[in-house]
Amino acid sequence: SDSVFQGGEAGVIALQARLALTDRLGFIATKDGYTILRPDNGFLENEEGFMDVTIGFKYAAIDDREKGLIVSPSLRYEIPLGSDDMFQGRGDGVFIPAVSASWGPNDVHFIADLGAQIPIDGDQDSTSLFYNFHLDKAFEADCIPGARFVVPFIELNGMSWVDSGDGSATVDLRDGNPVANRA
């Protein structure tokens, strides 16, 4: 409710695809889909449209099954094909380098991901860093019919903006007038 949208709803219908090219190299498509935005701000239109498409490759640089350790750097590219109404399809694209690590001996698992979003056109898109941490422990679920395991988990996810675009994105108001936020 503290944003320009003043609350509301956003829904996304998306597909994530992964294709193993070798036992260590994979093609990944991690962002695509269709967004439905229904802000509570009476000045803003309800909008629908396609998101940009993000594709790339991920490589298992370390894959030690005995220790339960895997480390995978990745490089993705966000193609600006999405709908302008969804604040997509702008700029010249964004490179997304990242590294993921997973350690999981027995029934405990720790997964971490660290990366950046680096735009080709820093005026159109923002530069940011992101991180994700996941910790879980599996328990046998003898007391739950039909379940083999219960896996409680805790996650911490975040993003920090390093540099903003120029703020030239426009937003269409209900009365048909666009508003631009020029820096």
C-alpha positions as CSV (number, residue, x, y, z in Angstrom):
1,S,0.0,0.0,0.0
2,D,3.0,2.3,0.2
3,S,3.7,2.1,-3.5
4,V,2.3,4.1,-6.3
5,F,-0.2,1.3,-6.9
6,Q,-1.6,1.8,-3.4
7,G,-2.2,-1.9,-3.0
8,G,-4.2,-4.0,-5.4
9,E,-3.4,-7.3,-7.1
10,A,-0.8,-8.6,-9.6
11,G,-1.0,-12.0,-11.2
12,V,1.5,-13.8,-13.4
13,I,1.0,-16.8,-15.6
14,A,4.5,-18.0,-16.6
15,L,6.6,-21.0,-17.7
16,Q,10.2,-21.8,-16.7
17,A,12.1,-24.1,-19.0
18,R,15.4,-26.0,-18.5
19,L,17.1,-28.3,-21.0
20,A,20.2,-30.3,-20.3
21,L,22.6,-30.0,-23.2
22,T,25.3,-32.1,-21.4
23,D,25.5,-33.6,-17.9
24,R,26.9,-30.2,-16.7
25,L,25.6,-27.6,-19.2
26,G,22.0,-26.5,-19.3
27,F,19.9,-24.0,-21.3
28,I,17.6,-22.1,-19.1
29,A,14.6,-19.8,-19.8
30,T,13.7,-18.3,-16.4
31,K,11.4,-15.3,-17.1
32,D,8.5,-15.1,-19.5
33,G,4.8,-15.0,-19.2
34,Y,1.7,-12.8,-19.0
35,T,1.0,-10.3,-16.2
36,I,-2.4,-9.0,-15.0
37,L,-2.1,-5.8,-12.9
38,R,-5.0,-4.4,-10.9
39,P,-3.8,-1.4,-8.8
40,D,-6.0,0.1,-6.1
41,N,-4.9,3.6,-7.1
42,G,-7.9,5.2,-8.8
43,F,-5.7,7.2,-11.2
44,L,-4.0,4.1,-12.7
45,E,-5.5,1.8,-15.4
46,N,-5.8,-1.9,-14.9
47,E,-3.2,-3.4,-17.3
48,E,-2.3,-6.7,-18.9
49,G,0.6,-7.8,-21.0
50,F,3.6,-9.9,-21.7
51,M,6.8,-9.9,-19.7
52,D,10.3,-9.7,-21.2
53,V,11.9,-13.1,-21.9
54,T,15.1,-14.2,-20.1
55,I,17.2,-17.0,-21.5
56,G,20.8,-18.2,-20.9
57,F,23.0,-21.0,-19.8
58,K,24.0,-22.6,-16.4
59,Y,27.0,-24.8,-15.9
60,A,27.8,-27.2,-13.0
61,A,31.4,-26.2,-12.3
62,I,31.5,-28.3,-9.1
63,D,29.3,-31.4,-8.9
64,D,30.5,-33.5,-5.9
65,R,27.7,-36.0,-5.2
66,E,29.5,-37.6,-2.3
67,K,29.7,-34.3,-0.4
68,G,26.3,-33.1,-1.7
69,L,27.9,-30.0,-3.1
70,I,27.1,-28.3,-6.4
71,V,28.2,-24.9,-7.6
72,S,26.8,-23.5,-10.8
73,P,27.6,-20.1,-12.5
74,S,25.0,-18.9,-15.0
75,L,24.7,-16.1,-17.5
76,R,21.3,-15.0,-18.8
77,Y,20.1,-12.3,-21.1
78,E,16.7,-10.5,-20.7
79,I,15.3,-9.8,-24.1
80,P,13.2,-6.6,-24.2
81,L,10.1,-8.2,-25.9
82,G,7.5,-7.5,-23.3
83,S,4.5,-5.1,-23.2
84,D,5.1,-1.4,-22.5
85,D,2.0,-1.4,-20.4
86,M,3.8,-3.9,-18.0
87,F,6.9,-1.7,-17.9
88,Q,8.7,-4.2,-20.1
89,G,10.1,-4.1,-23.6
90,R,12.3,-1.1,-22.9
91,G,16.0,-0.5,-23.3
92,D,18.5,-2.8,-25.0
93,G,18.3,-5.8,-22.6
94,V,19.9,-6.8,-19.4
95,F,22.7,-9.3,-18.7
96,I,22.2,-11.4,-15.5
97,P,25.4,-13.1,-14.3
98,A,24.9,-15.2,-11.1
99,V,26.3,-18.1,-9.1
100,S,24.3,-20.8,-7.2
101,A,25.6,-23.1,-4.6
102,S,23.8,-26.0,-3.0
103,W,25.0,-28.2,-0.1
104,G,22.9,-31.0,1.1
105,P,24.3,-33.9,3.1
106,N,21.6,-36.3,4.1
107,D,18.3,-34.6,5.0
108,V,19.6,-31.0,5.4
109,H,19.9,-28.6,2.4
110,F,21.4,-25.2,2.1
111,I,21.0,-23.3,-1.2
112,A,22.4,-19.8,-2.0
113,D,22.2,-17.7,-5.1
114,L,24.0,-14.3,-5.7
115,G,23.8,-12.3,-8.9
116,A,23.4,-9.0,-10.6
117,Q,21.2,-7.4,-13.3
118,I,23.4,-5.3,-15.6
119,P,21.6,-3.3,-18.3
120,I,23.1,-2.6,-21.7
121,D,21.4,0.9,-21.5
122,G,21.7,2.2,-18.0
123,D,19.4,5.1,-18.8
124,Q,16.5,2.8,-19.5
125,D,17.0,0.0,-16.9
126,S,18.3,-0.1,-13.4
127,T,21.4,-2.0,-12.1
128,S,20.8,-4.3,-9.1
129,L,22.2,-7.1,-7.0
130,F,20.1,-10.0,-5.7
131,Y,20.5,-12.8,-3.3
132,N,18.5,-15.8,-2.2
133,F,19.3,-18.1,0.8
134,H,17.3,-21.3,1.5
135,L,17.7,-23.8,4.4
136,D,15.6,-26.9,4.9
137,K,15.5,-30.2,6.8
138,A,13.5,-33.2,5.7
139,F,11.6,-35.3,8.3
140,E,9.9,-38.6,7.6
141,A,6.1,-38.2,7.8
142,D,4.9,-41.5,9.1
143,C,1.9,-39.7,10.8
144,I,0.6,-38.1,7.6
145,P,-1.2,-40.5,5.2
146,G,0.2,-40.5,1.7
147,A,3.2,-38.3,2.6
148,R,6.7,-39.6,2.8
149,F,8.4,-36.5,4.0
150,V,7.7,-33.1,5.6
151,V,10.2,-30.4,4.7
152,P,10.0,-27.2,6.7
153,F,12.2,-24.4,5.4
154,I,13.3,-20.8,5.9
155,E,14.3,-18.4,3.1
156,L,15.8,-15.0,2.8
157,N,15.5,-13.1,-0.5
158,G,16.5,-9.6,-1.4
159,M,17.5,-7.1,-4.0
160,S,19.6,-3.9,-3.8
161,W,19.5,-1.3,-6.5
162,V,23.0,0.0,-7.4
163,D,22.1,2.5,-10.1
164,S,18.7,3.7,-11.4
165,G,17.6,4.3,-14.9
166,D,16.7,7.9,-15.9
167,G,13.1,7.6,-14.8
168,S,11.7,8.3,-18.2
169,A,9.2,5.4,-18.1
170,T,5.6,6.7,-18.6
171,V,2.5,5.5,-16.8
172,D,-0.9,6.0,-18.4
173,L,-3.6,7.4,-16.1
174,R,-7.3,6.5,-16.3
175,D,-8.1,9.8,-18.1
176,G,-5.8,8.8,-20.9
177,N,-3.0,11.2,-20.0
178,P,0.5,9.8,-19.6
179,V,2.7,10.8,-16.7
180,A,6.5,10.7,-17.1
181,N,8.8,10.7,-14.1
182,R,11.8,12.6,-15.5
183,A,14.9,12.8,-13.3
